[in-house]
Amino acid sequence: MNKKCSIQYIVLTFSIAYLVSGMLIVLGQSGYTVYNWVHTFQQFLMNIPFSIYILSPAIASYVVLKKNKKVTGLKEWLKTVFYLKNSVFLYLFVTAGLVLYFGVHIAVLGGVKLALPFYTFFLSIPGGIIIGGLEEAGWMYVLQPEFDKKYGFVPACVFVGIIWAFWHIPLFFIPGTNHCAGTIHFWMFQIQLMSFSFFRGAVYRIAGKSYVFVFLLFHTMFNAVSPIFGTMTMTWRGTVAANSVMILFSIITVMIHNKRKR
């Protein structure tokens, strides 16, 4: 990977994302909306442009890597993104991150009332890998390695987190999204993105060849779990506590990994 790839990736990702989202925001004035649960073929068609916005990091990843001859084609790209063969520890690690994040929220609030049955987690996983998880085919495959190599762990996490936050902003203006509906608080969400950017950086540092898929899995699982806990994670006490713990957990993990590596 190199600086040229990173710049091309950022430009292409935001060009696709902001062009499509801008169109959807304008169409929203005429009644366009995103459907979280699709019941008709018409609703499916209306969700296609939004899917392109969500998949823009993955689309840009493949285009840029193919153009710069970092991958020979779609087969190699998919093989890297979905490389599963690695230690069980890595999968336990991202699962522990998920449990830690929601566990701190529960501890701070003194309990929890689920908004949805827990089995919906498993129903959400397949679609969540495509719509949400595949973002990491860009952030984790292209940006994180290059930024980490050039700036080091902490600055890389901050820079990627800021870029990631700007990419998400249109979600708060596209009709039909939970972000636009006010279910998700803008500033709390930005804090969450930054803490998860640190966790992404930690996963990249400790993982082997499957570093893309491992965080893709975490991203997917988080998106599947969040609706089950509803608005529980949208309190300032829980947000500050949980995300501070996630950042600290990520930094300590990298420190221990670096010490063992030396």
C-alpha positions in Angstrom: 0.0 0.0 0.0 1.1 3.6 -0.5 0.1 7.2 -0.2 -1.2 7.3 -3.7 -3.6 4.5 -3.0 -4.8 6.1 0.2 -5.5 9.5 -1.5 -7.3 7.8 -4.5 -9.3 5.7 -2.1 -10.5 8.7 0.0 -11.4 10.7 -3.0 -13.3 7.9 -4.7 -15.1 6.8 -1.5 -16.3 10.3 -0.8 -17.2 11.1 -4.4 -19.5 8.1 -4.5 -20.9 8.5 -1.0 -21.6 12.3 -1.2 -22.9 12.2 -4.8 -25.4 9.4 -4.0 -26.3 10.7 -0.5 -26.7 14.3 -1.9 -29.1 12.9 -4.5 -31.1 11.0 -1.8 -31.3 14.1 0.5 -32.7 16.1 -2.4 -35.2 13.4 -3.4 -36.2 13.2 0.2 -38.0 16.6 -0.3 -40.2 14.7 -2.8 -41.0 11.8 -0.6 -38.0 9.5 -1.0 -37.2 7.4 2.1 -34.9 4.5 3.1 -36.7 1.4 4.3 -35.0 -0.5 7.2 -37.3 -3.5 6.7 -38.1 -4.2 3.0 -41.6 -5.6 2.4 -42.2 -4.9 -1.3 -40.2 -4.9 -4.5 -40.7 -1.1 -4.8 -39.1 -0.6 -1.4 -36.2 -2.9 -2.5 -35.6 -0.7 -5.6 -35.7 2.4 -3.5 -33.0 1.1 -1.2 -30.6 0.3 -4.0 -29.1 3.9 -4.2 -28.7 3.9 -0.4 -26.9 0.6 -0.6 -24.4 2.1 -3.1 -23.7 4.9 -0.5 -23.2 2.3 2.2 -21.0 0.1 -0.1 -18.9 3.1 -1.3 -15.9 2.2 0.9 -15.9 -1.4 -0.5 -16.4 -0.3 -4.1 -13.6 2.3 -3.9 -11.3 -0.3 -2.2 -11.6 -2.7 -5.1 -11.4 -0.1 -7.8 -8.3 1.6 -6.3 -6.5 -1.7 -5.4 -7.2 -3.1 -8.9 -6.1 0.1 -10.6 -2.8 0.1 -8.7 -2.2 -3.6 -9.3 -2.4 -4.5 -5.6 -5.0 -7.2 -6.4 -5.3 -9.1 -9.7 -9.1 -9.2 -9.7 -12.3 -9.6 -7.7 -11.4 -13.1 -6.6 -8.2 -12.1 -4.9 -9.8 -9.0 -3.3 -12.6 -11.2 -1.9 -10.2 -13.8 -0.7 -8.3 -11.1 1.3 -11.4 -9.5 2.7 -12.9 -12.8 3.7 -9.8 -14.6 4.8 -11.0 -16.6 7.8 -8.1 -18.8 8.8 -6.6 -17.3 11.9 -6.5 -18.1 15.6 -9.6 -18.5 17.7 -8.2 -15.9 20.0 -8.8 -13.1 17.4 -12.5 -14.0 17.2 -12.8 -14.2 20.9 -11.0 -10.8 21.2 -13.6 -9.0 19.0 -16.4 -10.8 20.8 -14.9 -9.6 24.1 -14.8 -6.1 22.7 -18.5 -6.3 21.9 -19.3 -7.7 25.4 -17.1 -5.1 27.1 -18.8 -2.2 25.2 -22.4 -3.1 26.0 -21.4 -4.5 29.4 -20.1 -1.1 30.5 -23.4 0.5 29.3 -25.4 -2.0 31.3 -23.2 -1.5 34.4 -23.5 2.3 34.2 -27.3 2.2 33.8 -27.8 -0.5 36.4 -29.7 -2.9 34.2 -31.2 -3.2 30.7 -34.5 -3.8 29.0 -34.1 -5.3 25.6 -36.0 -3.5 22.8 -36.0 -6.7 20.6 -35.6 -10.4 21.2 -32.0 -11.6 21.1 -32.6 -14.0 18.3 -32.9 -11.1 15.9 -29.1 -10.8 16.3 -28.7 -14.0 14.2 -31.3 -12.9 11.6 -29.4 -9.6 11.1 -25.9 -11.1 10.6 -26.2 -12.1 6.9 -27.5 -8.8 5.6 -25.3 -6.9 8.1 -22.1 -8.3 6.5 -23.0 -6.6 3.2 -24.7 -3.5 4.5 -22.3 -2.2 7.2 -19.6 -4.8 7.6 -18.2 -4.4 4.1 -17.2 -0.9 4.9 -14.1 -2.5 6.4 -13.0 -3.6 3.0 -12.0 0.0 2.7 -11.2 1.4 6.1 -9.4 -1.7 7.3 -8.0 -3.0 4.0 -6.7 0.4 2.6 -6.6 3.2 5.2 -5.7 1.6 8.5 -2.5 -0.2 7.3 -1.2 2.9 5.4 -1.9 5.4 8.2 -0.6 3.0 10.9 2.7 2.6 9.0 3.1 6.3 8.4 1.9 7.9 11.6 1.8 5.2 14.3 -1.0 3.6 16.2 -2.7 6.6 18.0 -2.5 9.2 15.2 -3.6 6.6 12.6 -6.7 5.7 14.7 -7.6 9.4 15.2 -7.1 10.2 11.4 -9.1 7.2 10.2 -11.8 8.0 12.9 -12.2 11.5 11.6 -12.5 10.4 8.0 -14.9 7.7 9.1 -17.0 10.3 10.9 -17.2 12.6 7.9 -18.3 9.7 5.7 -21.2 9.0 8.1 -22.5 12.6 8.3 -25.0 12.2 5.3 -26.8 9.5 7.3 -28.2 12.2 9.5 -30.0 13.8 6.5 -31.2 10.9 4.4 -34.9 10.2 5.2 -35.7 6.9 6.7 -32.3 6.2 8.5 -32.2 5.8 12.2 -29.7 8.7 12.3 -32.1 11.1 10.5 -35.1 9.9 12.6 -33.3 11.1 15.8 -32.8 7.6 17.2 -29.1 8.2 17.1 -27.5 11.2 18.8 -25.1 13.0 16.5 -22.3 13.7 19.0 -22.6 10.5 20.9 -22.3 8.7 17.6 -19.1 10.6 16.7 -17.5 9.6 20.1 -18.5 6.0 19.4 -16.9 6.1 15.9 -13.7 7.4 17.4 -13.5 4.7 20.1 -14.2 2.0 17.5 -11.5 3.4 15.3 -9.1 2.7 18.1 -10.4 -0.8 18.4 -10.0 -1.2 14.6 -6.4 -0.1 15.0 -5.8 -2.6 17.8 -7.3 -5.5 15.8 -5.0 -4.5 12.9 -2.0 -4.6 15.1 -2.6 -8.0 16.7 -4.3 -9.8 13.8 -2.6 -11.8 11.0 -3.9 -12.2 7.5 -7.5 -12.1 8.6 -7.3 -8.5 10.0 -9.9 -7.3 7.5 -12.4 -10.0 8.2 -12.0 -9.9 12.0 -13.0 -6.3 12.3 -15.6 -6.7 9.5 -17.1 -9.3 11.8 -17.0 -7.0 14.8 -18.7 -4.2 12.8 -21.4 -6.6 11.6 -22.1 -8.0 15.1 -22.2 -4.5 16.6 -24.8 -3.4 14.0 -26.8 -6.5 14.8 -26.7 -6.1 18.6 -27.4 -2.4 18.7 -31.1 -2.5 17.8 -31.7 -5.2 20.5 -30.5 -2.7 23.2 -32.5 0.1 21.6 -31.8 3.6 23.0 -29.8 2.2 26.0 -26.5 3.3 24.4 -27.7 6.8 23.8 -27.0 8.3 27.3 -24.1 10.5 28.0 -23.0 8.6 31.1 -22.9 5.3 29.2 -21.4 6.8 26.1 -18.5 8.4 27.9 -17.8 5.4 30.1 -18.1 2.7 27.4 -16.2 4.4 24.8 -13.4 5.5 27.2 -13.1 1.9 28.3 -12.9 0.8 24.6 -10.1 3.3 23.8 -8.2 2.3 26.9 -8.7 -1.4 26.2 -7.4 -0.9 22.6 -4.3 1.1 23.7 -3.4 -1.5 26.5 -3.9 -4.3 24.0 -1.4 -2.7 21.5 1.1 -2.0 24.3 1.0 -5.6 25.5 1.3 -6.8 21.9 4.3 -4.6 21.1 6.0 -5.7 24.3 5.6 -9.3 23.5 6.7 -8.7 19.9 9.9 -7.1 21.1 
